[in-house]
Amino acid sequence: MKGLTIERQVHFGRRRKGSKVLKEGAKPKTAEPTPVGRVPRISKLMALAIRFDRLIAEGEITDQAELARLGQVSRARVTQIMNLLMLAPDIQEAILFLPRTTAGRDPIREQHIRPITTVLDWRKQRRLWKQVPADTSTGE
């Protein structure tokens, strides 16, 4: 009796919680390699403020107090995050697209930005933004 050989292409994938699972077929090719480093925390907070603002504007959330309750944070913390929306649009964009942090602490932290959010004049904000250490605002 001859031996029977079955050939199939398989690969290992991951489930939601990270456990491995055997999957049938060739491994799917990723569009781009995984970027190196992590998104700076201030960028995440800026995106969160924009999302919170949209939730309130669309009526899904009634106010910042409800956000605080749902997020299990203080109302003061929600206010600090929402104050990022007081920044000039170009500064908000610059914060959203800061380069990824590859090692150590994030170069631009919330403590650098908070004083700028209290200034109402966008021209003054832009001058203050330029005073944030040069190696942090340009990503070099």
C-alpha positions as CSV (number, residue, x, y, z in Angstrom):
1,M,0.0,0.0,0.0
2,K,1.3,3.4,-1.0
3,G,1.6,6.3,1.5
4,L,-0.9,9.1,1.1
5,T,0.5,12.7,1.1
6,I,-1.7,15.7,1.5
7,E,-0.2,19.1,1.0
8,R,-1.8,22.3,2.3
9,Q,-0.5,25.8,2.9
10,V,-1.0,27.0,6.4
11,H,0.2,29.8,8.7
12,F,0.0,30.9,12.3
13,G,-2.3,33.8,13.1
14,R,-3.2,35.3,16.4
15,R,-6.5,35.6,18.2
16,R,-7.7,38.7,19.9
17,K,-6.0,37.9,23.2
18,G,-2.8,37.0,21.5
19,S,-3.0,33.2,21.5
20,K,-1.8,31.4,18.3
21,V,-4.1,29.7,16.0
22,L,-3.4,27.6,12.8
23,K,-5.0,29.1,9.8
24,E,-5.4,27.7,6.3
25,G,-3.9,29.3,3.3
26,A,-0.9,31.6,2.7
27,K,0.0,34.2,5.2
28,P,-1.6,37.5,4.2
29,K,0.8,40.2,3.2
30,T,0.7,43.3,5.2
31,A,0.4,46.6,3.3
32,E,3.1,48.3,5.2
33,P,5.6,47.2,7.8
34,T,4.7,47.9,11.4
35,P,6.0,51.4,12.3
36,V,8.8,51.7,14.8
37,G,8.1,53.4,18.1
38,R,4.9,54.5,19.8
39,V,2.5,57.4,19.3
40,P,3.2,60.2,21.8
41,R,0.8,60.4,24.6
42,I,0.0,64.1,23.8
43,S,-1.1,63.0,20.3
44,K,-3.4,60.4,21.8
45,L,-4.9,63.0,24.1
46,M,-5.4,65.4,21.3
47,A,-7.3,62.7,19.3
48,L,-9.3,61.9,22.4
49,A,-10.3,65.6,22.8
50,I,-11.5,65.7,19.2
51,R,-13.5,62.5,19.7
52,F,-15.0,63.7,23.0
53,D,-16.0,67.0,21.3
54,R,-17.7,65.1,18.5
55,L,-19.6,62.8,20.9
56,I,-21.0,65.8,22.7
57,A,-21.8,67.7,19.5
58,E,-23.7,64.6,18.1
59,G,-25.6,64.3,21.4
60,E,-24.3,60.8,22.2
61,I,-22.9,62.2,25.4
62,T,-24.7,65.0,27.2
63,D,-21.7,66.9,28.8
64,Q,-18.2,66.6,30.1
65,A,-19.4,65.4,33.5
66,E,-20.9,62.4,31.8
67,L,-17.6,61.8,30.0
68,A,-15.9,61.8,33.3
69,R,-18.3,59.3,34.8
70,L,-18.0,57.0,31.8
71,G,-14.3,57.2,31.7
72,Q,-13.9,56.9,35.5
73,V,-11.8,60.1,35.7
74,S,-12.3,63.4,37.4
75,R,-14.2,66.2,35.7
76,A,-11.0,68.3,36.1
77,R,-9.1,65.7,34.0
78,V,-11.7,65.8,31.2
79,T,-11.4,69.6,31.3
80,Q,-7.7,69.4,30.9
81,I,-8.1,67.1,27.9
82,M,-10.8,69.2,26.3
83,N,-8.7,72.4,26.8
84,L,-6.5,71.0,24.0
85,L,-9.3,72.1,21.6
86,M,-8.5,75.7,22.5
87,L,-5.2,75.4,20.6
88,A,-4.9,76.9,17.1
89,P,-5.9,74.4,14.4
90,D,-2.3,74.2,13.0
91,I,-0.9,73.4,16.5
92,Q,-3.6,70.7,16.9
93,E,-2.5,69.2,13.6
94,A,1.2,69.4,14.6
95,I,0.4,67.6,17.8
96,L,-1.6,64.9,16.1
97,F,1.2,64.2,13.6
98,L,4.2,64.3,16.0
99,P,6.8,61.7,15.1
100,R,6.7,58.4,16.9
101,T,8.7,58.0,20.1
102,T,11.4,55.3,19.7
103,A,13.1,55.5,23.1
104,G,12.6,57.1,26.4
105,R,10.0,59.7,27.4
106,D,7.9,61.5,24.9
107,P,9.8,64.7,23.9
108,I,6.6,66.9,24.1
109,R,4.4,66.2,27.1
110,E,1.2,67.7,28.3
111,Q,3.0,69.9,30.8
112,H,4.6,71.7,27.8
113,I,1.2,72.3,26.1
114,R,-1.1,73.2,29.1
115,P,0.2,76.8,29.4
116,I,-0.4,77.4,25.7
117,T,-4.0,76.3,26.0
118,T,-4.8,79.2,28.4
119,V,-3.8,81.8,25.8
120,L,-6.8,82.8,23.7
121,D,-4.9,84.6,20.9
122,W,-3.8,82.1,18.3
123,R,-0.9,84.3,17.2
124,K,0.5,84.2,20.7
125,Q,-0.1,80.5,20.9
126,R,1.9,80.0,17.8
127,R,4.8,82.0,19.3
128,L,4.6,79.9,22.4
129,W,4.5,76.7,20.4
130,K,7.7,77.7,18.6
131,Q,9.3,78.1,22.1
132,V,8.7,74.4,22.9
133,P,12.3,73.0,22.6
134,A,13.3,72.8,18.9
135,D,14.2,69.1,19.0
136,T,10.7,68.3,20.2
137,S,8.6,70.3,17.9
138,T,10.4,69.2,14.7
139,G,10.9,65.6,15.7
140,E,14.7,65.8,15.2
